[in-house]
Amino acid sequence: MASRGLKRTTIESGLWLVRRFAVYTNDYPWHWQPEDVDEFCAWLSSGKQPRAVSTLRGYQVQVSLFCEYVCDPRYGWVAIC
């Protein structure tokens, strides 16, 4: 992420979200399913402090970018996981 010129705050917020999502699913990223993201966003949009639709879309993009990174054959994560 840093090599792509992303700011430290952008990197930290992405890491925070992926870690939070991992805690929510209680599973490894290679077991994540699209419905897990849907359930996570539905959970965040309910309750006393529901997240805005724009925030949820941003979260979905962050998880998607992480999954693209993990699945990118240039990094070798698929073989490891």
Buried (B, 14 or more C-beta within 10 A) or exposed (E): BEEEEEEEEBEEBBEEBBEEBBEBBEEEBEEBEEEBBEEBBEEBEEEEEEBEEEEBEBBBEBBEEBBEBBEEEEEEBEEEE
